[in-house]
Amino acid sequence: MKLIKYLVWILLLMGSLVFLVQLNELNQFEGNALAIKIPFLTDMPDYENGFNVWMVLVMTLTAGVIIGFLLALFQIISHKSEVFSLKSKLRRVQVELDSLRNESIEDDFVLTDEVDDETL
């Protein structure tokens, strides 16, 4: 099953690569590929013409994946710490329960099987 899942992901990545190449070929103006200029990056060297469209798409996808992984990592860490605290609390309650089980019951209790008509 994992092999099929990996094959599907590889096919999806190859399909997206073909899509990006076709996108680059279709988005041409007077023989030059279209470029996107990102604000605040215009002062960088070798950036006068901007980035190609496919490069911007790949950068956006990569940034989204990295942000998603970071969010998932923080969520996993918080869940692990919550599980750890619940396990320690469970251990304390288990010790308390075991100590209460081991205590002897005093013989001061009088058990009767009679039922009074007044209590009904």
Backbone bond lengths (Angstrom), bond angles and torsions (degrees), N, CA, C in turn:
res aa  C-N    CA-C-N  psi(-1)  N-CA   C-N-CA  omega(-1)  CA-C   N-CA-C  phi
1 M - - - 1.446 - - 1.540 110.30 -
2 K 1.347 115.33 -40.59 1.461 118.27 179.10 1.527 111.14 -64.71
3 L 1.324 115.69 -36.49 1.458 119.85 179.91 1.522 110.62 -63.50
4 I 1.319 116.87 -40.85 1.467 120.72 178.11 1.520 109.97 -65.12
5 K 1.319 116.46 -40.61 1.466 120.49 179.12 1.529 110.67 -63.08
6 Y 1.331 117.11 -43.55 1.459 120.58 178.58 1.527 111.33 -65.05
7 L 1.320 116.38 -39.83 1.465 119.38 178.06 1.523 111.61 -64.05
8 V 1.325 116.96 -39.39 1.467 120.24 177.54 1.520 110.06 -63.63
9 W 1.326 117.80 -42.81 1.465 121.06 179.49 1.530 111.26 -64.61
10 I 1.337 116.82 -39.59 1.467 119.59 178.40 1.525 110.45 -65.72
11 L 1.336 116.32 -41.59 1.463 119.33 177.29 1.530 111.16 -64.13
12 L 1.316 117.06 -38.11 1.463 120.63 177.69 1.526 110.93 -64.79
13 L 1.318 116.99 -42.43 1.469 120.15 178.25 1.526 111.50 -65.56
14 M 1.323 116.77 -40.68 1.465 119.32 177.97 1.531 110.73 -65.77
15 G 1.324 116.68 -38.83 1.460 120.27 176.69 1.519 112.22 -63.65
16 S 1.329 116.17 -39.27 1.461 118.66 178.39 1.523 111.09 -69.21
17 L 1.324 117.33 -33.48 1.462 120.53 176.21 1.527 110.70 -64.61
18 V 1.326 116.74 -44.00 1.466 120.38 176.76 1.528 109.95 -62.37
19 F 1.346 116.58 -40.01 1.457 120.34 177.95 1.527 111.06 -61.13
20 L 1.328 117.57 -43.65 1.460 120.19 -179.26 1.528 112.08 -66.14
21 V 1.327 117.30 -37.37 1.471 120.09 178.05 1.529 109.73 -66.12
22 Q 1.335 116.39 -43.51 1.467 119.61 178.14 1.526 110.58 -64.94
23 L 1.309 117.35 -38.11 1.461 121.07 178.44 1.519 110.75 -61.89
24 N 1.320 116.58 -41.56 1.456 120.96 179.53 1.529 110.79 -65.66
25 E 1.335 116.52 -38.02 1.461 119.85 -179.93 1.526 111.69 -71.66
26 L 1.324 117.58 -36.01 1.463 120.82 -178.18 1.523 112.71 -74.98
27 N 1.307 117.16 -34.67 1.463 121.20 -175.96 1.524 110.54 -92.12
28 Q 1.300 114.29 70.81 1.454 119.98 177.81 1.522 108.59 -123.78
29 F 1.304 114.47 141.02 1.459 120.58 178.80 1.520 107.69 -125.59
30 E 1.312 116.27 115.44 1.468 123.59 -178.12 1.535 111.64 56.11
31 G 1.333 116.37 40.25 1.460 121.41 176.40 1.512 114.72 84.45
32 N 1.323 119.07 -5.91 1.467 122.65 179.09 1.527 109.29 -108.21
33 A 1.307 115.67 140.38 1.462 119.69 177.36 1.522 109.52 -68.21
34 L 1.343 114.85 143.34 1.461 119.01 178.74 1.519 110.06 -65.97
35 A 1.299 115.12 146.17 1.467 120.98 -178.90 1.523 109.14 -125.52
36 I 1.303 114.90 148.29 1.458 121.82 177.66 1.516 107.76 -113.78
37 K 1.315 114.98 129.37 1.466 120.12 176.81 1.522 108.32 -101.36
38 I 1.310 114.83 124.69 1.456 121.31 -178.14 1.528 108.37 -96.71
39 P 1.336 116.97 130.74 1.466 119.12 179.29 1.522 111.74 -58.82
40 F 1.296 116.12 151.89 1.462 126.38 178.91 1.528 112.85 69.88
41 L 1.320 118.87 0.33 1.458 121.14 176.29 1.523 111.11 -112.58
42 T 1.314 117.35 5.73 1.464 120.16 -176.07 1.527 112.35 -72.36
43 D 1.324 118.28 -16.88 1.463 121.12 -179.19 1.526 112.64 -85.90
44 M 1.315 117.62 -7.65 1.469 120.98 -178.35 1.528 110.12 -71.80
45 P 1.340 117.19 144.72 1.470 119.10 176.58 1.534 110.62 -68.24
46 D 1.301 116.65 151.66 1.469 124.21 -178.02 1.521 112.27 60.85
47 Y 1.312 116.76 29.36 1.455 120.32 -179.30 1.527 111.21 -123.35
48 E 1.276 119.67 8.55 1.460 121.80 -173.83 1.530 112.04 -58.13
49 N 1.334 116.71 -35.66 1.460 119.96 -176.88 1.523 113.11 -91.06
50 G 1.293 119.19 -10.94 1.461 122.39 -179.92 1.516 111.56 90.80
51 F 1.333 114.86 -174.73 1.466 121.61 179.29 1.517 109.86 -98.89
52 N 1.323 115.70 150.53 1.462 119.28 172.21 1.521 109.31 -67.26
53 V 1.330 116.02 157.59 1.460 121.15 -176.89 1.537 110.48 -61.50
54 W 1.318 116.46 -43.32 1.464 118.68 -177.80 1.515 111.65 -65.57
55 M 1.339 117.84 -31.79 1.460 120.51 177.93 1.531 110.88 -67.34
56 V 1.336 115.71 -39.36 1.470 119.54 178.79 1.517 110.09 -65.49
57 L 1.337 117.52 -40.74 1.464 120.04 177.80 1.524 111.72 -63.03
58 V 1.320 117.12 -42.76 1.468 120.68 179.55 1.536 110.10 -65.95
59 M 1.326 117.67 -41.87 1.466 120.30 179.05 1.528 110.94 -64.02
60 T 1.337 117.11 -40.68 1.460 120.82 179.46 1.521 110.80 -65.37
61 L 1.317 117.04 -44.30 1.458 121.23 178.44 1.532 110.86 -62.85
62 T 1.310 116.85 -43.34 1.464 120.96 179.39 1.525 111.21 -63.48
63 A 1.320 116.52 -43.60 1.473 119.76 178.22 1.529 110.49 -62.40
64 G 1.321 117.53 -40.94 1.461 120.63 178.28 1.515 112.60 -63.83
65 V 1.323 116.77 -41.22 1.471 120.68 178.84 1.525 110.49 -65.29
66 I 1.322 117.22 -42.81 1.474 120.46 -179.67 1.527 110.38 -65.21
67 I 1.321 117.31 -42.96 1.470 120.24 178.28 1.525 110.31 -63.78
68 G 1.327 117.05 -41.26 1.464 120.37 177.76 1.515 112.35 -62.30
69 F 1.340 117.05 -42.47 1.461 120.26 177.75 1.525 111.20 -63.74
70 L 1.321 117.55 -40.92 1.466 120.05 179.23 1.526 111.14 -64.40
71 L 1.335 116.79 -43.48 1.463 119.52 178.25 1.528 110.98 -62.97
72 A 1.326 116.42 -42.47 1.465 119.84 178.30 1.527 110.78 -64.12
73 L 1.329 117.15 -38.44 1.461 120.83 179.26 1.524 111.01 -62.63
74 F 1.339 117.11 -46.00 1.463 119.85 178.70 1.526 111.14 -63.81
75 Q 1.322 117.14 -37.34 1.453 120.40 179.16 1.527 110.60 -67.32
76 I 1.314 117.27 -41.22 1.463 120.69 178.74 1.521 110.53 -64.11
77 I 1.326 116.99 -41.93 1.464 120.53 179.50 1.526 110.74 -63.41
78 S 1.325 117.53 -41.73 1.469 119.64 179.79 1.521 111.11 -67.05
79 H 1.329 117.46 -37.77 1.462 119.83 177.87 1.528 111.35 -68.29
80 K 1.324 116.79 -38.17 1.465 119.90 178.03 1.532 110.85 -63.53
81 S 1.340 117.16 -41.45 1.456 119.04 179.25 1.526 110.71 -67.54
82 E 1.322 117.31 -35.66 1.465 120.50 177.45 1.528 110.35 -65.95
83 V 1.318 117.77 -42.56 1.461 121.73 178.01 1.523 110.10 -63.69
84 F 1.333 117.21 -40.81 1.457 120.69 178.87 1.526 110.94 -61.74
85 S 1.337 117.60 -44.06 1.464 120.08 -179.85 1.527 110.84 -67.70
86 L 1.331 117.64 -37.09 1.465 119.61 178.31 1.535 111.52 -68.45
87 K 1.332 117.01 -35.20 1.460 119.85 177.07 1.519 110.98 -65.79
88 S 1.340 117.51 -40.79 1.466 119.94 179.05 1.532 110.39 -67.01
89 K 1.313 116.97 -37.89 1.457 120.40 177.53 1.527 109.98 -66.13
90 L 1.312 117.09 -40.03 1.458 121.24 177.74 1.522 110.99 -63.21
91 R 1.333 116.61 -40.67 1.456 120.23 178.14 1.531 111.13 -61.89
92 R 1.344 116.16 -42.92 1.473 119.18 179.19 1.519 111.34 -63.58
93 V 1.312 117.29 -42.65 1.464 120.88 179.79 1.524 110.13 -67.20
94 Q 1.330 116.92 -37.32 1.469 120.70 178.31 1.526 110.68 -63.89
95 V 1.324 117.33 -41.59 1.475 120.95 177.67 1.521 109.81 -63.91
96 E 1.323 117.18 -42.15 1.457 120.46 179.04 1.523 110.78 -64.08
97 L 1.321 117.02 -41.81 1.460 120.82 178.87 1.522 111.02 -64.73
98 D 1.318 116.87 -42.04 1.465 119.90 178.19 1.521 111.39 -63.62
99 S 1.327 117.65 -38.38 1.465 119.81 178.84 1.526 110.80 -68.32
100 L 1.331 117.34 -34.63 1.463 119.52 177.91 1.524 111.21 -72.42
101 R 1.289 118.37 -30.55 1.468 121.22 177.55 1.522 110.72 -68.92
102 N 1.298 116.62 -33.95 1.459 120.44 -175.92 1.527 113.17 -81.55
103 E 1.302 118.07 -10.93 1.466 119.71 177.98 1.521 109.74 -74.11
104 S 1.331 114.86 142.98 1.467 119.04 178.95 1.524 109.40 -83.14
105 I 1.298 114.45 148.07 1.461 119.75 177.93 1.523 107.28 -87.15
106 E 1.310 114.57 131.62 1.462 118.45 -178.71 1.525 109.45 -73.09
107 D 1.294 115.76 153.29 1.458 121.59 -177.43 1.522 112.12 -86.90
108 D 1.295 119.30 17.71 1.459 121.84 -179.04 1.524 111.78 -78.79
109 F 1.273 117.09 -11.46 1.456 119.51 -177.83 1.532 109.92 -83.31
110 V 1.303 115.14 136.69 1.454 120.54 176.63 1.520 106.46 -111.89
111 L 1.305 115.90 118.42 1.455 120.93 -179.51 1.522 108.22 -100.97
112 T 1.319 114.54 128.90 1.464 119.29 178.12 1.523 107.72 -125.10
113 D 1.343 113.04 149.69 1.455 118.82 179.90 1.522 110.92 -105.88
114 E 1.290 117.20 7.93 1.467 121.19 -177.31 1.524 109.96 -84.58
115 V 1.287 115.59 147.46 1.448 121.39 178.28 1.523 107.06 -119.88
116 D 1.325 116.45 126.62 1.462 120.90 178.09 1.513 108.88 -86.24
117 D 1.311 116.06 147.87 1.471 119.64 177.28 1.514 111.43 -71.50
118 E 1.317 117.28 -24.42 1.445 120.68 -178.80 1.538 111.79 -73.60
119 T 1.298 117.73 -30.90 1.476 120.11 -177.89 1.508 111.60 -78.77
120 L 1.342 118.27 -17.09 1.456 119.85 178.84 1.466 107.93 -82.73
